[in-house]
Amino acid sequence: MAIRRTIELGGQEALAWLAAGAVALDVRERGERDAVRMPDSLWIPITELARRWPELPGSLPVLVYCSAGSRSYRAAKFLRERGLESAALVGGINEWISKGGAVEAGPRELAPTN
């Protein structure tokens, strides 16, 4: 995938990215993640991203999401500044759910693997 000029993706673009092999990264806190999340998404809370971003698979695009889009925008910008192809999901998980995107709930920690 070519790096996009825009840093935000709508629901349909996000689905296309995921279908093409992008990984989803949840940057919310544990309680938010336990309540609802994208299936198989990686998890690094935004408060830990500055330290843990090298754990992400650098060869794959990263679709970043949060609850409404502001944290994911900051995280995607941070990752781009470090050379990773990334974009934020506009409207976050709330928009994803409203568009019928797949979700799961309950405690589960899926950390990045290199």
Summary of the structure (lengths in Angstrom):
residues: 114
radius of gyration: 12.4
end to end distance: 19.4
largest distance: 35.2
contacts: 348
relative contact order: 0.26
helix: 39%
strand: 16%
